[in-house]
């Protein structure tokens, strides 16, 4: 806080006093008059009341969110899964305040943009909506038929310059944005040089730019900047790095390289991208030997201590799918995992498209609200998480 210097002492009437022109008695009279005029303690001008008025009327997103119900706050932290061929299926959830929708599928309809525009009209207060999908390249593309195709990241890393990666990703990103999709769950920042398609034994393979940390860091930033230049929010994944993981967390428990190795091999792409302004990070569902025993998205050590604390990341923290078998093997169903993730520092919880999305979403929202009312999740943490969801899409509630 900057302190203002005190004003110089003066005659309270603002008149100059010439001591040489007055007698001692007259000087004493003036002094007494001055004291009488000054009174006990003078409150300076109208500045203080004005400052009080400003303080009383200051508006912040956090202050506005504090007036929301726990249920609405909880919904803001949920990404609801839906088929890209029928986004209207989650209209009820969006109308209840869902913070995001997550598109699944392999071929987007030509009128996806108009369907998403209609869906957005149901957002309470017309505050906007995060529309997310996986558009990595190669075999992980949801809407290539609509926006154009990218090769596997491993191909990009081996054959394209950083400038070429940024330009090609920007071209795809512009078409994504035009279709109403404003979040890409990419780039994969993992350092994994194994020459295999991703599968149960290796979650990365060709999804990684390189097995070389420097190349992976360079290309991660290039991919991220391509999306950002197109108006699409990139999400780095999977913190703190799945390269060399023992298994695919979708299929079962997995661990990364030991933390001592991970810090020098897997972490630098995330560090570089965060320094370059990364707006969002997805956690992995793997454990990290020597760091934490819970899956990454459920670990306060990985999220709050390492990502937010040591790396100074202040953007949106997203979980990987909470219905992954690595999460259930750790003893968490999706609703309980959502509460644990928020408690650990995550802001937006994700789960896969199932047979009854409405029921699953309601169960997650109920678990979060019950955790707050039961004292197992601080309301302030829930407000902070909801605030991050709004911040990443530049929503100003004031």
C-alpha positions as CSV (number, residue, x, y, z in Angstrom):
1,X,0.0,0.0,0.0
2,X,1.3,3.4,-0.9
3,X,1.0,6.0,1.8
4,X,0.3,9.7,0.9
5,X,2.5,12.3,2.5
6,X,0.9,14.4,5.2
7,X,-0.1,18.0,4.1
8,X,2.2,20.8,5.3
9,X,0.9,22.7,8.4
10,X,-0.7,26.1,7.6
11,X,-3.1,28.7,9.0
12,X,-6.5,27.0,8.9
13,X,-7.9,30.0,6.9
14,X,-5.1,29.6,4.3
15,X,-3.8,33.1,5.1
16,X,0.0,33.9,5.3
17,X,1.2,34.9,8.8
18,X,3.9,37.5,9.1
19,X,5.3,37.1,12.6
20,X,7.4,40.2,12.4
21,X,4.3,42.4,12.0
22,X,2.5,41.4,15.2
23,X,2.9,41.8,18.9
24,X,3.3,38.8,21.1
25,X,-0.2,39.2,22.4
26,X,-1.7,39.4,19.0
27,X,0.3,36.4,18.0
28,X,-1.1,34.5,21.0
29,X,-4.6,35.7,20.0
30,X,-4.1,34.3,16.5
31,X,-2.8,31.1,17.9
32,X,-5.8,30.7,20.1
33,X,-8.2,31.5,17.3
34,X,-6.4,29.0,15.1
35,X,-6.7,26.3,17.8
36,X,-10.4,27.1,18.2
37,X,-11.0,27.0,14.5
38,X,-9.1,23.8,14.1
39,X,-11.0,22.1,16.9
40,X,-9.9,18.7,18.2
41,X,-9.2,16.7,15.0
42,X,-9.8,18.0,11.5
43,X,-11.1,15.5,8.9
44,X,-9.5,16.6,5.7
45,X,-11.8,17.8,2.9
46,X,-14.2,15.7,0.9
47,X,-11.6,13.2,-0.3
48,X,-12.2,10.7,2.6
49,X,-16.0,10.5,2.1
50,X,-15.4,10.0,-1.6
51,X,-12.9,7.2,-0.9
52,X,-15.4,5.6,1.4
53,X,-18.1,5.7,-1.3
54,X,-15.8,4.2,-3.8
55,X,-14.8,1.4,-1.4
56,X,-18.4,0.7,-0.6
57,X,-19.4,0.4,-4.3
58,X,-16.4,-1.5,-5.6
59,X,-17.6,-4.5,-7.6
60,X,-15.6,-7.7,-8.2
61,X,-16.5,-11.1,-9.8
62,X,-15.7,-12.8,-6.5
63,X,-18.1,-10.5,-4.7
64,X,-20.9,-11.1,-7.2
65,X,-20.3,-14.9,-7.1
66,X,-20.6,-14.8,-3.4
67,X,-24.3,-14.0,-3.9
68,X,-24.9,-17.1,-6.1
69,X,-26.3,-20.3,-4.6
70,X,-24.1,-23.2,-3.9
71,X,-25.9,-25.2,-6.6
72,X,-25.2,-22.6,-9.3
73,X,-21.6,-22.3,-8.3
74,X,-21.3,-26.1,-8.4
75,X,-22.8,-26.2,-11.9
76,X,-20.2,-23.6,-13.1
77,X,-17.4,-26.0,-12.2
78,X,-18.8,-28.8,-14.4
79,X,-18.1,-29.6,-18.0
80,X,-21.1,-31.6,-19.3
81,X,-20.3,-34.2,-22.0
82,X,-22.5,-34.3,-25.1
83,X,-22.4,-35.7,-28.6
84,X,-21.3,-33.1,-31.2
85,X,-24.2,-34.3,-33.4
86,X,-26.8,-33.3,-30.8
87,X,-25.6,-30.5,-28.4
88,X,-29.2,-29.6,-27.6
89,X,-29.3,-32.7,-25.4
90,X,-27.7,-30.8,-22.6
91,X,-29.9,-27.7,-22.8
92,X,-31.3,-28.4,-19.3
93,X,-27.8,-28.6,-17.8
94,X,-26.6,-25.4,-19.7
95,X,-29.8,-23.6,-18.5
96,X,-28.9,-24.6,-14.9
97,X,-25.5,-22.9,-15.3
98,X,-23.0,-25.6,-16.5
99,X,-19.7,-23.9,-17.0
100,X,-18.8,-25.9,-20.1
101,X,-19.9,-28.5,-22.5
102,X,-17.5,-31.2,-23.8
103,X,-18.1,-32.4,-27.4
104,X,-17.6,-36.1,-28.2
105,X,-17.7,-37.7,-31.6
106,X,-15.6,-38.2,-34.8
107,X,-17.6,-36.2,-37.4
108,X,-19.1,-32.8,-36.7
109,X,-22.4,-31.7,-38.4
110,X,-22.2,-28.9,-40.9
111,X,-24.6,-26.8,-38.8
112,X,-22.7,-27.3,-35.5
113,X,-22.1,-23.5,-35.2
114,X,-25.8,-22.7,-35.3
115,X,-26.7,-25.5,-32.9
116,X,-24.1,-24.2,-30.4
117,X,-25.4,-20.6,-30.9
118,X,-28.9,-21.8,-29.9
119,X,-27.5,-23.7,-26.9
120,X,-25.7,-20.5,-25.7
121,X,-29.0,-18.6,-25.6
122,X,-30.0,-20.8,-22.6
123,X,-26.9,-19.7,-20.5
124,X,-28.2,-17.8,-17.4
125,X,-27.5,-14.2,-17.8
126,X,-26.0,-14.8,-21.3
127,X,-22.6,-15.1,-19.7
128,X,-21.1,-17.2,-22.4
129,X,-20.1,-20.9,-22.4
130,X,-16.9,-22.9,-22.7
131,X,-17.4,-25.4,-25.6
132,X,-14.6,-27.9,-25.5
133,X,-13.3,-30.7,-27.6
134,X,-10.1,-32.8,-28.3
135,X,-8.5,-31.6,-31.6
136,X,-4.9,-32.7,-31.2
137,X,-4.1,-34.1,-34.6
138,X,-3.7,-37.6,-36.1
139,X,-6.1,-40.0,-34.5
140,X,-7.3,-37.6,-31.9
141,X,-9.6,-35.3,-33.9
142,X,-13.3,-34.7,-33.3
143,X,-14.2,-32.3,-36.1
144,X,-11.6,-32.6,-38.8
145,X,-14.3,-32.9,-41.4
146,X,-15.4,-29.4,-40.5
147,X,-12.2,-27.6,-39.6
148,X,-9.4,-29.5,-41.5
149,X,-7.0,-32.2,-40.4
150,X,-3.7,-32.0,-38.6
151,X,-1.1,-34.8,-38.5
152,X,-0.1,-36.6,-35.3
153,X,2.0,-34.2,-33.1
154,X,4.9,-36.6,-33.4
155,X,4.9,-35.9,-37.2
156,X,4.7,-32.2,-36.5
157,X,7.6,-32.3,-34.1
158,X,9.8,-34.3,-36.5
159,X,8.9,-32.5,-39.8
160,X,7.6,-29.0,-39.1
161,X,9.2,-25.9,-37.8
162,X,7.6,-24.1,-34.8
163,X,6.3,-21.5,-37.2
164,X,4.7,-24.1,-39.4
165,X,3.0,-25.7,-36.4
166,X,1.7,-22.4,-35.3
167,X,0.4,-21.4,-38.7
168,X,-1.3,-24.8,-39.4
169,X,-2.9,-24.9,-36.0
170,X,-4.1,-21.3,-36.3
171,X,-5.9,-22.2,-39.6
172,X,-7.7,-25.1,-37.9
173,X,-8.4,-23.0,-34.8
174,X,-10.1,-20.2,-36.8
175,X,-12.5,-22.8,-38.2
176,X,-13.1,-24.2,-34.7
177,X,-13.9,-20.7,-33.5
178,X,-16.2,-20.1,-36.4
179,X,-18.1,-23.2,-35.5
180,X,-18.6,-22.1,-31.9
181,X,-15.9,-24.2,-30.3
182,X,-13.7,-22.0,-28.1
183,X,-11.6,-24.5,-26.2
184,X,-9.3,-27.2,-27.5
185,X,-8.0,-29.8,-25.0
186,X,-4.6,-29.5,-26.6
187,X,-1.6,-29.4,-26.9
188,X,-0.2,-32.5,-25.4
189,X,2.9,-31.2,-23.6
190,X,4.1,-34.7,-22.6
191,X,7.6,-35.7,-23.5
192,X,7.4,-39.2,-25.0
193,X,9.4,-40.4,-28.0
194,X,8.0,-43.9,-28.2
195,X,7.1,-44.6,-31.8
196,X,3.7,-46.2,-31.2
197,X,0.0,-45.3,-31.5
198,X,-1.5,-44.4,-28.1
199,X,-3.0,-47.3,-26.3
200,X,-3.3,-49.1,-23.0
201,X,0.4,-49.5,-22.5
202,X,1.3,-45.9,-23.6
203,X,-1.1,-43.0,-23.3
204,X,1.1,-40.8,-25.5
205,X,3.2,-42.3,-28.3
206,X,2.4,-40.3,-31.4
207,X,0.4,-37.8,-29.3
208,X,3.7,-36.3,-28.0
209,X,5.7,-33.9,-30.2
210,X,9.0,-35.5,-29.2
211,X,11.0,-37.5,-26.7
212,X,13.4,-34.5,-26.6
213,X,12.4,-32.1,-23.9
214,X,13.6,-29.0,-25.8
215,X,11.7,-29.9,-28.9
216,X,8.5,-30.8,-27.0
217,X,8.7,-27.5,-25.1
218,X,9.2,-25.5,-28.3
219,X,6.3,-27.2,-30.2
220,X,4.0,-27.0,-27.2
221,X,4.3,-23.2,-27.2
222,X,3.9,-23.0,-31.0
223,X,0.7,-25.1,-30.9
224,X,-0.6,-23.1,-28.0
225,X,0.1,-19.8,-29.8
226,X,-1.6,-21.0,-32.9
227,X,-4.8,-21.7,-31.0
228,X,-4.7,-18.4,-29.1
229,X,-4.2,-16.4,-32.3
230,X,-7.4,-18.0,-33.6
231,X,-9.4,-17.1,-30.6
232,X,-9.4,-20.6,-29.2
233,X,-8.4,-21.4,-25.6
234,X,-5.6,-24.0,-25.4
235,X,-5.4,-26.5,-22.6
236,X,-1.9,-27.9,-21.8
237,X,-2.0,-31.6,-20.9
238,X,-1.3,-33.7,-18.9
239,X,0.5,-32.0,-16.0
240,X,3.1,-32.7,-14.8
241,X,3.8,-34.9,-17.8
242,X,2.7,-38.4,-18.8
243,X,5.7,-39.2,-20.9
244,X,7.0,-42.6,-20.0
245,X,4.0,-43.4,-17.9
246,X,3.5,-47.1,-16.9
247,X,0.0,-47.4,-18.3
248,X,-2.9,-45.4,-19.8
249,X,-4.9,-44.0,-16.9
250,X,-8.2,-44.5,-18.8
251,X,-7.6,-48.2,-18.5
252,X,-6.1,-48.5,-15.0
253,X,-3.7,-47.1,-12.4
254,X,-0.5,-45.6,-13.8
255,X,2.5,-43.8,-12.5
256,X,4.8,-41.3,-14.2
257,X,8.6,-41.2,-14.1
258,X,10.0,-40.5,-10.7
259,X,9.6,-36.9,-9.6
260,X,13.3,-36.3,-9.6
261,X,13.4,-37.2,-13.3
262,X,10.0,-35.7,-14.1
263,X,11.3,-32.3,-13.0
264,X,14.0,-32.2,-15.6
265,X,12.4,-34.2,-18.4
266,X,8.6,-33.8,-18.2
267,X,8.1,-30.4,-16.6
268,X,9.9,-28.0,-18.9
269,X,7.2,-27.9,-21.7
270,X,4.7,-26.8,-19.1
271,X,7.1,-24.3,-17.5
272,X,7.8,-22.8,-20.9
273,X,4.1,-22.6,-21.9
274,X,3.1,-21.1,-18.6
275,X,5.8,-18.5,-18.9
276,X,4.4,-17.7,-22.4
277,X,0.9,-17.1,-21.0
278,X,-0.9,-20.5,-21.0
279,X,-4.5,-19.9,-19.9
280,X,-5.4,-23.4,-18.9
281,X,-3.8,-26.7,-17.8
282,X,-5.3,-30.2,-17.6
283,X,-4.0,-32.5,-14.8
284,X,-3.1,-36.1,-15.5
285,X,-4.7,-39.0,-13.6
286,X,-1.4,-40.6,-12.9
287,X,0.5,-40.7,-9.6
288,X,4.0,-39.3,-9.4
289,X,6.5,-41.5,-7.5
290,X,8.3,-39.3,-4.9
291,X,5.7,-36.5,-5.1
292,X,2.1,-37.7,-4.4
293,X,0.1,-40.9,-4.0
294,X,-3.3,-39.6,-5.4
295,X,-4.0,-39.3,-9.1
296,X,-2.9,-35.8,-10.3
297,X,-6.3,-34.2,-10.6
298,X,-7.1,-35.3,-7.0
299,X,-3.8,-34.2,-5.5
300,X,-3.3,-30.9,-3.7
301,X,0.4,-31.5,-3.8
302,X,0.4,-31.6,-7.6
303,X,-2.1,-28.8,-8.2
304,X,-1.9,-26.3,-5.3
305,X,1.7,-26.8,-4.2
306,X,3.5,-27.5,-7.5
307,X,1.4,-26.0,-10.4
308,X,0.0,-23.0,-8.6
309,X,2.6,-22.5,-6.0
310,X,6.0,-23.3,-7.5
311,X,5.2,-22.6,-11.1
312,X,3.0,-19.6,-10.3
313,X,0.1,-20.7,-12.6
314,X,-3.0,-18.6,-12.1
315,X,-5.2,-19.8,-14.9
316,X,-7.9,-22.5,-15.2
317,X,-7.1,-26.0,-13.9
318,X,-9.0,-28.8,-15.5
319,X,-9.2,-32.4,-14.5
320,X,-8.8,-35.3,-16.9
321,X,-11.8,-37.6,-17.1
322,X,-12.9,-38.4,-13.6
323,X,-14.5,-41.7,-14.7
324,X,-11.1,-43.0,-15.7
325,X,-10.2,-46.4,-14.2
326,X,-7.1,-44.9,-12.5
327,X,-9.5,-42.7,-10.5
328,X,-11.9,-45.5,-9.6
329,X,-9.0,-47.7,-8.6
330,X,-8.0,-44.9,-6.1
331,X,-11.4,-45.3,-4.5
332,X,-13.3,-42.5,-6.0
333,X,-16.6,-42.5,-7.9
334,X,-17.2,-39.5,-10.2
335,X,-19.1,-37.3,-7.6
336,X,-16.6,-37.9,-4.8
337,X,-13.7,-37.4,-7.2
338,X,-15.2,-34.0,-8.3
339,X,-15.3,-32.9,-4.6
340,X,-11.7,-34.1,-4.1
341,X,-10.5,-32.3,-7.3
342,X,-12.0,-29.0,-6.2
343,X,-10.6,-29.4,-2.7
344,X,-7.2,-30.0,-4.3
345,X,-7.3,-26.9,-6.4
346,X,-9.0,-27.9,-9.7
347,X,-11.5,-25.5,-11.1
348,X,-13.4,-27.5,-13.8
349,X,-14.3,-31.2,-13.6
350,X,-14.7,-33.4,-16.6
351,X,-16.2,-36.9,-17.1
352,X,-16.9,-38.9,-20.2
353,X,-20.1,-39.2,-22.2
354,X,-22.3,-42.0,-20.8
355,X,-25.8,-43.3,-21.0
356,X,-27.3,-40.9,-18.6
357,X,-25.5,-37.5,-18.6
358,X,-28.3,-35.7,-16.8
359,X,-28.2,-38.1,-13.8
360,X,-24.4,-38.0,-13.7
361,X,-24.3,-34.2,-13.8
362,X,-26.9,-33.9,-11.1
363,X,-25.0,-36.4,-8.9
364,X,-21.8,-34.4,-9.3
365,X,-23.5,-31.0,-8.5
366,X,-25.3,-32.5,-5.5
367,X,-22.1,-33.9,-4.2
368,X,-20.4,-30.6,-4.4
369,X,-23.2,-28.6,-2.8
370,X,-23.5,-31.2,0.0
371,X,-19.7,-31.0,0.6
372,X,-20.0,-27.2,1.1
373,X,-23.0,-27.4,3.4
374,X,-21.3,-30.3,5.3
375,X,-18.1,-28.4,5.8
376,X,-16.0,-30.7,3.6
377,X,-15.4,-28.1,0.8
378,X,-14.9,-24.5,1.6
379,X,-17.4,-22.2,-0.1
380,X,-14.5,-19.8,-0.8
381,X,-12.7,-22.5,-2.8
382,X,-15.9,-23.1,-4.8
383,X,-16.2,-19.4,-5.5
384,X,-12.6,-19.3,-6.6
385,X,-13.1,-22.2,-8.9
386,X,-16.2,-20.7,-10.5
387,X,-14.3,-17.4,-10.8
388,X,-11.6,-19.1,-12.8
389,X,-14.1,-20.6,-15.2
390,X,-15.5,-17.1,-15.8
391,X,-12.1,-15.5,-16.0
392,X,-10.8,-17.7,-18.8
393,X,-13.7,-16.6,-21.0
394,X,-13.3,-13.0,-19.9
395,X,-16.6,-12.6,-18.2
396,X,-17.1,-9.5,-16.0
397,X,-20.1,-9.7,-13.7
398,X,-19.7,-6.0,-12.8
